[in-house]
Amino acid sequence: MSSLPRRRIDEIGDESRRRILDAAEELFAERGVDRTSFVDIAERSGISRGSIPWHFNNKDGLILAVVERAMNRLSRSERHGTVPSLGEVLADYLTWARDTPSGLMFMILTEAMTSTGVVHAQYQEFLESRRAAVQAWLRAQRPEGVAADWAGERERAFAAAINGAVMGIHLQALIDPDGVDLQAGLALIAQLIDDNLDDVWVEGADPRP
């Protein structure tokens, strides 16, 4: 068999998977996970019900794939050749937040907080990756003469604080979009941190000669 038919089969499979994920994402955002069935997803996607477990094994596998795709959109948006300002980093987050349906974000947050299943684990991994990204951003700007162990602890603490502030503002904007300006809130965080970046390492000079 030539490679052309095999590629065509793969393309059809990829398209079916994308359509199922698109439909599941829309329905999870509209109805929640529990009130969405494979029949609903099949009707919305135009793909047979039997194809869904073939691609994703079971509902948990499908939920995981939907959440993973939503989380990965942010990672793909971050393309900086040099160390960016925090404003540029948070601009990527803003783009991702605007491109991700609010209903889907509520679903992910609800599932992550009320269960110990696949969404909880996936969202925990996402949060860890966001903290790690901020830690790496801080480490790239760490001044010379600072004790590495102490600096690492400070950077971890600041990464958790920055991500907590960002996601707290995002949650408020999801709940009260008319009362909370996500862009203005993120810009303020970026300005405060960029203007006071040296404070991250205050009193952290290595005492050794």
FENGIGI-V185154 format. One record per backbone hydrogen bond with DSSP energy under -0.5 kcal/mol. CO is the residue of the C=O (numbers start at 1). NH is the residue of the N-H. Records with the same first field share a line. If there is no record, write none. Layout:
CO=NH + NH
//
This chain:
2=6
3=7
4=8
5=9
6=10
7=11
8=12
9=13
10=14
11=15
12=16
13=17
14=18
15=19
16=20
17=21
18=22
19=23
20=24
21=25
22=26
23=27
24=28
25=29
26=30
27=31 + 32
28=32
33=36
35=37
37=41
38=42
39=43
40=44
41=45
42=46 + 47
48=51 + 52
49=52 + 53
50=54
51=55
52=56
53=57
56=58
58=62
59=63
60=64
61=65
62=66
63=67
64=68
65=69
66=70
67=71
68=72
69=73
70=74
71=74 + 75
72=76
73=77
74=77 + 78
75=78
77=79
85=89
86=90
87=91
88=92
89=93
90=94
91=95
92=96
93=97
94=98
95=99
96=100
99=101
101=105
102=106
103=107
104=108
105=109
106=110
107=111
108=112
109=113
110=114
111=115
117=121
118=122
119=123
120=124
121=125
122=126
123=127
124=128
125=129
126=130
127=131
128=132
129=133
130=134
131=135
132=136
133=137
134=138
135=139
136=140
138=141
139=142
143=146
145=206
147=151
148=152
149=153
150=154
151=155
152=156
153=157
154=158
155=159
156=160
157=161
158=162
159=163
160=164
161=165
162=166
163=167
164=168
165=169
166=170
167=171
168=172
169=173
170=174
171=175
172=176
176=179 + 180
180=182
181=185
182=186
183=187
184=188
185=189
186=190
187=191
188=192
189=193
190=194
191=195
192=196
194=197
196=199
197=200
198=201
199=202
201=204
204=147
//
